[in-house]
Amino acid sequence: MGTVPLTEILPYALQSGLLLALGLILPLLLRLRDPRAGLTYWRILLPVVIIAPLGLARLLSQFMPAVTVIPSFEMGEIVSAAGPSSSTPITGRVLIFAITAVALLRLGWVAIGLTTLARLRRHGIVMDPQPESVLKAQEQVGTSAAFLLSDRMTSPVTFGYRHPSVLLPHRFFSLSAEEKEGILCHELLHVKRGDWLTAIFEEVFRSLLWFHPATWLIMRRIALAREQLIDAEVVTITGKRRAYLEVLWKTAAAGIRTTTIPVLSLLNTSHLVRRVALLTQEVSMSRIRLIVTTFTIAASLLATGLTAAMAFPILGEMPAETAPTDESEDFVAYDENDPGMTEPVAVQKIMPKYPEEARKNKIKGIVTSRAFITTDGKVKWVEILKSPDESLSAATKTAVAQWTFEPAKKDGKPIAVTYLITTNFHLE
């Protein structure tokens, strides 16, 4: 297992952080309050913040040269020393172990939640025959579910996909007819939308990427937007906004036992204030405004992402090609004895990183590689000719692939050549 150097972690964190900050601010600045548009936005923003920095690094590597300037080199071979780093590296093995351990703990917590819900369903009292309020709500929404009463519940909870169930507290019968209608339609709309599978996927995703701030900040907003969308649909179906607002407050006052059900609680009290605030407003966005808002957000995120990628490049995301891809290039071997040929001169390069595993095992030696250099001075391909270890070969290919040259010339004209490079890995 190699190292995870700060020179690679920090650029990714900065790029991702800038995208995340902008992504959180834009909906506020542009007043993106439509719940359906908001839910779509947050679901798209999450992979953008997590994945985009890596993709932008690969994209920019095709157009931008490396950034370390080397004034000159000796004629013939180029020797670069890759000794021990002056800073203490973060061992990749330890980092991955810690991330995996926490992820497994969180997945275990999710499993406990699923087991708890299954037990509550087994011990719940089936409402048979179903009350008139349940039958009416199922007809209004156009879907059905198994309704059960549980003395363990203080608020409704919906779960299950093929055989969806809604657990209701005994206090459900103390609600008015209009309040029952609102809360039943809320739960049935979650069933109709298949939100159970979505919630499970989100919990697994949150567990695996628990270390990324976007996982918590954005997924919290996804959950809020989903609830706001359901709220709006309930009011549309029932036409009873005031009664629905009242039952939301009553549900929040009763509390939710999140300690026994860590997976799902579709009436989230932490979102209640913002949900009520949106329900009390008449929110609408015209098609033109939605298009303009979407374009503005996309352009802003793209511009920020490209700017951050150029300002904080992820050098590790500039891999070597496996083979020359431009068949029009006619590479010739550089011949220092040819008086009409001048050698390629390296003007920029990235020093290879000493693999941590090789360092621990005291693996050292010289890697001989052949670089295929195009007429514009870029390295098209790196071929390893001789190496004491595969990890040193990989480090060499990754580094040399990022070098740029003043191209070789034949009778004053740039030519594509193959050029031998030696890299000396030594331990001090």
C-alpha positions in Angstrom: 0.0 0.0 0.0 1.4 3.4 -1.0 1.3 6.7 0.8 -1.5 9.2 0.6 0.6 12.4 0.5 -0.9 15.8 1.5 0.1 17.1 -1.9 -2.7 15.0 -3.3 -5.2 15.1 -0.5 -5.2 18.9 0.0 -5.8 19.9 -3.7 -8.8 17.5 -3.8 -10.1 18.8 -0.5 -9.8 22.5 -1.6 -11.4 21.9 -5.0 -14.3 19.8 -3.5 -14.7 22.3 -0.6 -15.0 25.3 -3.0 -17.6 23.4 -5.1 -19.5 22.5 -1.9 -19.5 26.0 -0.6 -20.7 27.5 -3.8 -23.3 24.7 -4.2 -24.8 25.5 -0.8 -24.9 29.2 -1.4 -26.3 29.3 -5.0 -29.9 28.1 -4.1 -30.1 30.9 -1.5 -28.8 33.6 -3.8 -31.1 32.5 -6.7 -34.1 31.7 -4.5 -34.4 28.1 -5.6 -37.4 27.3 -3.5 -39.4 24.9 -5.7 -39.1 21.5 -3.8 -39.1 19.4 -7.0 -36.3 21.5 -8.6 -34.5 21.6 -5.3 -34.5 17.8 -4.9 -33.1 17.3 -8.4 -30.5 20.0 -7.7 -29.2 18.4 -4.5 -29.1 14.9 -6.0 -27.0 16.2 -8.9 -24.7 18.4 -6.7 -23.6 15.5 -4.5 -21.7 13.5 -7.2 -20.5 16.8 -8.7 -18.8 17.8 -5.4 -17.3 14.3 -4.8 -16.3 13.3 -8.3 -15.8 16.4 -10.4 -12.4 17.4 -8.9 -11.0 14.1 -10.1 -12.6 14.4 -13.6 -11.4 18.0 -14.0 -7.9 17.0 -13.1 -7.9 14.4 -15.8 -9.4 16.9 -18.3 -6.9 19.6 -17.5 -4.0 17.2 -17.7 -4.6 16.9 -21.4 -4.2 20.6 -22.0 -1.9 21.9 -19.2 1.8 21.2 -18.7 3.3 20.1 -15.4 4.2 22.9 -13.0 7.7 22.3 -11.7 10.2 24.2 -13.7 13.7 22.7 -14.3 16.2 25.1 -15.8 18.4 22.6 -17.6 19.7 19.0 -17.8 22.9 17.3 -18.7 23.3 15.9 -22.2 22.3 12.3 -22.6 20.5 10.7 -19.7 18.4 12.4 -17.1 18.8 11.2 -13.6 16.3 12.1 -10.9 16.7 11.1 -7.3 13.7 10.0 -5.3 14.9 9.9 -1.8 12.9 9.9 1.4 10.5 12.7 1.9 11.3 15.4 4.5 7.7 15.3 5.8 6.1 12.3 7.5 3.8 10.6 5.0 0.3 9.5 5.9 0.3 5.7 5.5 -2.4 4.7 3.0 -2.9 1.4 4.8 -3.7 3.1 8.1 -6.0 5.7 6.5 -7.9 3.1 4.5 -8.2 0.9 7.6 -9.7 3.8 9.6 -12.2 4.7 6.9 -13.2 1.1 6.4 -13.6 0.5 10.2 -16.0 3.5 10.6 -17.9 2.6 7.5 -18.4 -0.9 8.8 -19.6 0.4 12.1 -22.1 2.6 10.4 -23.3 -0.2 8.1 -23.8 -2.3 11.3 -25.9 0.5 12.8 -28.1 0.5 9.6 -28.5 -3.2 9.9 -29.6 -2.8 13.5 -32.2 -0.3 12.4 -33.5 -2.7 9.7 -33.7 -5.5 12.3 -35.6 -3.2 14.7 -38.1 -2.2 12.0 -38.7 -5.9 11.2 -39.3 -6.7 14.8 -41.7 -3.8 15.2 -43.6 -5.0 12.2 -43.9 -8.5 13.6 -45.2 -7.2 16.9 -47.5 -4.5 15.4 -51.3 -4.8 15.5 -52.7 -5.0 12.0 -55.6 -2.6 11.4 -58.1 -5.1 10.1 -60.6 -4.1 9.0 -58.9 -0.8 7.9 -60.6 2.4 9.2 -62.5 4.6 6.8 -59.7 7.2 7.0 -57.1 4.7 5.7 -59.3 3.6 2.8 -60.0 7.2 1.8 -56.3 8.1 1.9 -55.4 5.1 -0.2 -58.0 6.1 -2.8 -56.7 9.7 -2.9 -53.1 8.7 -3.3 -53.6 5.7 -5.6 -51.6 3.2 -3.6 -51.9 1.0 -0.6 -49.8 -0.3 2.3 -50.2 -2.4 5.4 -51.1 -0.2 8.4 -50.2 -1.4 11.9 -50.4 0.0 15.4 -47.4 -0.1 17.7 -47.0 1.1 21.3 -43.3 1.5 20.6 -44.0 4.4 18.2 -44.6 8.0 18.9 -44.7 9.1 15.2 -45.6 7.3 11.9 -42.8 5.5 10.2 -43.0 4.0 6.7 -40.7 1.2 5.4 -40.6 -1.7 3.0 -40.7 -1.9 -0.8 -42.5 -5.0 -2.1 -44.7 -5.1 1.0 -44.7 -1.6 2.4 -45.8 -1.0 5.9 -46.8 2.0 7.9 -46.4 1.9 11.7 -48.7 4.2 13.5 -48.7 5.2 17.2 -51.9 4.5 19.3 -52.4 8.3 19.6 -53.3 8.3 15.9 -56.9 7.7 16.8 -56.9 11.0 18.9 -56.4 13.1 15.8 -59.2 14.8 13.9 -60.4 13.4 10.6 -58.6 16.1 8.6 -55.3 15.5 10.5 -55.5 11.7 10.0 -56.1 12.4 6.3 -53.0 14.5 6.0 -50.6 12.2 7.8 -51.9 9.1 6.0 -51.5 10.8 2.6 -48.0 11.8 3.6 -47.0 8.2 4.4 -48.7 6.8 1.3 -47.0 9.3 -1.0 -43.7 8.0 0.3 -44.8 4.5 -0.5 -45.9 5.5 -4.0 -42.6 7.2 -4.7 -40.6 4.2 -3.5 -38.7 6.4 -1.0 -37.9 3.4 1.1 -35.3 2.1 -1.3 -34.0 5.6 -1.8 -33.6 6.0 1.9 -31.7 2.7 2.3 -29.4 3.7 -0.6 -28.7 7.1 1.0 -27.9 5.5 4.3 -25.4 3.0 2.7 -23.9 5.8 0.7 -23.6 8.0 3.8 -21.9 5.1 5.6 -19.3 4.4 2.9 -18.5 8.1 2.4 -18.9 9.3 6.0 -15.6 11.1 5.9 -16.7 13.6 3.1 -18.5 16.7 4.4 -20.7 16.8 1.3 -22.2 13.4 2.3 -23.7 15.0 5.4 -24.4 18.6 4.3 -26.0 17.7 0.9 -27.8 14.6 1.9 -29.4 16.5 4.7 -30.8 18.9 2.1 -31.9 16.0 -0.1 -34.0 14.7 2.8 -35.4 18.1 3.4 -36.3 18.7 -0.2 -38.0 15.3 -0.4 -40.2 16.1 2.6 -41.0 19.5 1.3 -42.1 17.9 -2.0 -44.3 15.4 -0.1 -45.8 18.2 1.9 -46.7 20.2 -1.2 -48.3 17.1 -2.7 -50.3 16.4 0.4 -51.8 19.9 0.4 -52.6 19.6 -3.3 -54.4 16.3 -2.7 -56.3 17.2 0.4 -56.7 20.9 0.0 -56.4 21.3 3.8 -53.2 23.2 4.4 -54.0 24.4 7.9 -55.0 20.9 9.2 -51.8 19.5 7.8 -49.7 22.2 9.4 -51.3 21.4 12.7 -50.6 17.7 12.5 -47.0 18.4 11.6 -46.6 20.4 14.8 -48.3 17.7 16.9 -46.0 15.0 15.4 -42.9 17.1 16.2 -44.2 17.7 19.8 -44.7 13.9 20.3 -41.0 13.2 19.3 -39.4 10.5 17.2 -37.5 7.6 18.7 -34.4 7.8 16.5 -32.4 5.8 19.0 -34.3 2.6 18.2 -34.8 3.3 14.5 -31.6 4.7 13.0 -32.6 4.1 9.3 -35.9 5.9 8.5 -38.0 8.6 10.1 -39.8 10.3 7.3 -41.3 13.0 9.5 -38.0 14.6 10.5 -38.4 17.1 13.3 -35.1 18.8 12.6 -36.5 19.9 9.2 -39.9 21.0 10.6 -39.4 24.8 10.8 -38.2 25.0 7.2 -41.0 22.7 6.0 -43.7 24.8 7.7 -42.1 28.0 6.4 -42.3 26.8 2.9 -45.9 25.5 3.3 -47.1 28.9 4.5 -45.8 30.5 1.2 -47.1 30.2 -2.3 -44.0 29.0 -4.0 -43.9 28.9 -7.8 -41.2 29.2 -10.4 -41.9 29.9 -14.1 -40.4 27.7 -16.7 -38.2 30.5 -18.0 -36.9 31.3 -14.5 -36.2 27.7 -13.8 -34.2 27.4 -17.0 -32.2 30.6 -16.3 -31.6 29.5 -12.7 -30.4 26.0 -13.9 -28.0 27.6 -16.5 -26.6 30.0 -13.9 -26.0 27.3 -11.4 -24.4 25.0 -13.9 -22.1 27.7 -15.4 -21.1 28.9 -11.9 -20.2 25.4 -10.7 -18.3 24.7 -13.9 -16.3 27.9 -13.8 -15.5 27.4 -10.1 -14.5 23.8 -10.7 -12.1 24.7 -13.6 -10.6 27.6 -11.7 -10.1 25.4 -8.6 -8.6 22.6 -10.7 -6.1 25.1 -12.2 -5.3 26.7 -8.9 -4.9 23.5 -6.9 -3.9 20.8 -9.4 -4.2 17.1 -8.4 -0.9 15.9 -9.8 -1.7 12.2 -9.1 -4.5 12.4 -11.6 -2.3 12.8 -14.6 -1.5 9.2 -15.6 0.6 8.0 -18.4 -0.9 6.6 -21.6 -0.6 2.9 -22.1 0.3 3.3 -25.7 0.7 6.1 -28.3 -2.7 7.3 -29.4 -1.7 9.5 -32.2 -0.8 7.3 -35.1 0.2 10.3 -37.2 3.3 10.8 -35.1 6.4 9.1 -36.5 8.7 8.6 -33.5 12.5 8.1 -34.2 15.1 7.3 -31.7 17.2 10.2 -30.5 20.7 9.9 -31.8 23.2 12.2 -30.0 25.8 11.4 -32.7 23.6 12.8 -35.5 25.0 16.4 -36.0 21.7 17.5 -37.6 19.7 16.4 -34.5 19.3 18.3 -31.3 18.1 16.5 -28.2 14.8 17.3 -26.4 15.3 19.5 -23.4 13.1 19.0 -20.3 11.7 22.3 -19.2 9.2 21.1 -16.7 8.9 17.9 -14.8 7.3 16.2 -11.8 9.6 14.3 -9.5 8.5 10.7 -8.9 7.1 9.8 -5.5 8.9 7.0 -3.6 6.2 4.3 -3.0 5.9 3.8 0.7 5.8 0.0 0.5 9.0 0.0 -1.5 10.6 2.4 1.1 9.6 0.1 3.9 11.0 -3.0 2.1 14.2 -1.0 1.2 13.7 -1.5 -2.5 15.9 0.8 -4.5 17.6 1.0 -7.8 17.5 2.6 -11.2 14.5 2.5 -13.5 15.2 2.9 -17.2 12.3 4.2 -19.3 11.7 5.4 -22.8 9.6 8.5 -23.3 7.8 9.1 -26.6 8.0 12.8 -27.0 5.8 14.6 -29.6 6.7 17.5 -31.8 5.0 19.9 -29.3 7.2 18.6 -26.5 4.6 16.5 -24.7 5.1 12.9 -23.4 2.7 10.7 -25.3 3.8 7.4 -23.8 6.2 6.0 -21.3 7.7 2.5 -21.7 9.6 0.9 -18.8 12.7 -0.9 -20.1 14.3 -2.0 -16.9 13.2 -1.7 -13.3 13.9 -3.5 -9.9 10.3 -3.3 -8.8 6.8 -2.8 -10.3 5.9 0.0 -7.8 9.0 1.9 -8.9 8.0 1.4 -12.5 4.5 2.8 -11.8 5.9 5.8 -9.9 8.3 6.6 -12.8 5.6 6.3 -15.5 3.2 8.6 -13.5 6.0 11.2 -13.1 7.6 11.2 -16.5 4.2 11.3 -18.3 3.8 14.8 -16.8 7.1 16.2 -18.1 7.2 18.7 -20.9 10.1 19.3 -23.3 11.6 21.6 -25.8 11.1 19.2 -28.6 14.0 17.5 -30.4 14.8 19.0 -33.8 16.1 17.6 -37.1 17.7 20.2 -39.3 15.9 22.9 -37.3 12.5 21.3 -37.5 10.7 19.7 -34.5 10.5 16.0 -34.7 8.9 13.2 -32.5 11.5 11.1 -30.8 11.9 8.4 -28.3 14.3 9.4 -25.4 15.9 7.3 -22.7 15.4 8.5 -19.1 16.9 7.0 -16.0 15.4 7.5 -12.6 17.4 6.7 -9.5 15.5 5.6 -6.4 17.8 5.6 -3.4 17.4 5.6 0.3 19.5 8.0 2.5 
